[in-house]
Amino acid sequence: MIETHKKIIQDLRQITGNKNLLTKQWNKQTYSKGWRYGSGEALAVASPGSLLEIWKLLEVCVLNDVIVLMQAANTGLTGGSTPYGNDYDRPIVIINTMRIKDIHLIDHGKQIIGLAGSTLFDLEKKLLPLGREPHSVIGSTSIGASIIGGICNNSGGSLIQRGPAYSEMALYAKVNENGRLELINDLGIHLGKTPEEILENLQLKNYKTSDVINTKKRASDDGYIDILRNINSNTPSRFNSDPRLLYGASGSAGKIAVFAVRLDSYEKPKKNKIFYLGSNEADVFWQIRRDILSSFKSLPTSGDYLHRDCYDAAKKYSKDTFIVLDKLGTNFLPT
């Protein structure tokens, strides 16, 4: 290991402590290899215990021109949570945020603030007594997917009523045009002036109701249904890097370091019903989709599909997992 790398590791270790900085190859595997695909070398994996520690880690990395890869639960299916190959021009440090899982409720739970490593699963449990639920109540909630990961990737295009994950209110760090690390507070909460004040006050919930600004900024995508109903449009209703959904942390896809986001929650439906449709003809689904979107007064909560390979795989594999989740639920799963 070259001397500059040793110095970087030493500086990072002073921030996190020895236990929360991994440098051995075997120990880094869980964080440097994707759940589905994607893997590569990382100089170190840091697991900060506070928002301020994240900031200090970022300062070291920016000073030393190190690539930062922000990571939460590493449940992503696209390989974006890990290094991808070993041909980067600089060393990589993975900052895993899963020790920072606080969730704050605003206005009796109508909005929430999720810190860096907070999960949809924990949010679902926190909102349940209030008769509300998070933006995403999908399969990923059972395996610990993070709130912020969804925002950064605008996930949830199958959620017809709620749209992709989106918010114009977030607290994040970026490298500005002068190459300096800069903290941007778009949360709509008065938290102080310096990065240290802002980050510590947020994590300790050291703010009053009067500090929370009743802003007109959006904390969800409220225009998705109208786009879906426009079935004769020449443009797709959902696509990656949609400019409509690029704002601050939303759609940032790893270009910034997100400390917290502010989101709407939703009233939990009193009744749900699932319809499973099967056909060997794609045109049948095309027509059903057009009919639903153009003529249904109330659209489904969500709509998703299984292609033939997924269907065949589900017939053969994972029935043990299905039975366990069906009989025991997901509350016993670690997050």
Helices and strands as residue ranges (DSSP letters): H 3-16, G 18-20, E 21-22, H 25-32, E 44-46, H 51-63, E 67-71, E 92-96, E 103-106, E 111-115, H 120-127, G 128-130, E 132-133, G 139-143, H 147-152, E 170-175, E 181-185, H 195-203, G 209-211, H 224-229, G 243-245, E 257-264, E 266-267, H 282-295, H 308-316, H 319-328
